[in-house]
Amino acid sequence: MPLADIQAGKTPNVTKNKIIYVYCHTGVRAGEAKTILSQEGYSNVISLGGIGNWIALGGKVTPSQTN
């Protein structure tokens, strides 16, 4: 979900105690998304920071496929 959507008031369609992972390229937008979602009552938001951090932690990245 893009940060712009979150800033516009759109929120994930999940219960507010569900784990939500946020990330972006460098971590700045992920931090902002976490702050907004937390203020909206989502209690389990985890920022992975930048995608490089995720990869360094052993996270998998799968390229999207476009048709």
N, C-alpha and C positions, 0 to 999 in steps of 0.2 A: 504494500500500500504506500503510495508516494506521500512524502511529508506534506505536500501542498493539500492533499485530501484531508489529512489529519488536522492541519491548520484551519481548514474550512469547516471543521466540525464533524467530518465523517469519521466514524470509529469502526473498529473490527466487529464483525457479527459473531462474537463469542462471549461467553460469560465473563464477567469482570475479574474472576479469580483464575481464569485459564492462563497458562504461561504464554507470553507473547515475546518473541525475540525480534529485536529491531537491529538493523545494520544499514550501512551506506558505504560509500567509497572510502571516506576518511574517518568517519565516526562523529563528525559534527552534527549532521542531520539526524543521526540515530539518537544522539543525546537529547536533541530537541524533541524528537518524537516520543522518547521515553518520558520526558517531563510533561508533555501535554497529556499523554495517555494516563499517566499517574494522577494528574490533576482531575482527569475525567473519572477517576475511581477504579482504574485497572490496577490491581494490586500485585501482579506478578509479571511486570515488564522488565525484561533483561536486555540491556544494550550489549551487543557483541562488538560495538565500535565499528571500525572499518573492516571491509571484507578481508583485508590482509591479516587482521587479527584473527579472524575466523579460520583462515587457512593455516596460520601458525599454530593454532590450537588443535589442528588435525581435522578441521571441518571439511566436508566435501563440497565442491562446487560443480554443478552440472550446467553446462551452457544451455540456454533456451534454444528451442528449435522453432524457426519461423517457416511458414509455408508460403 
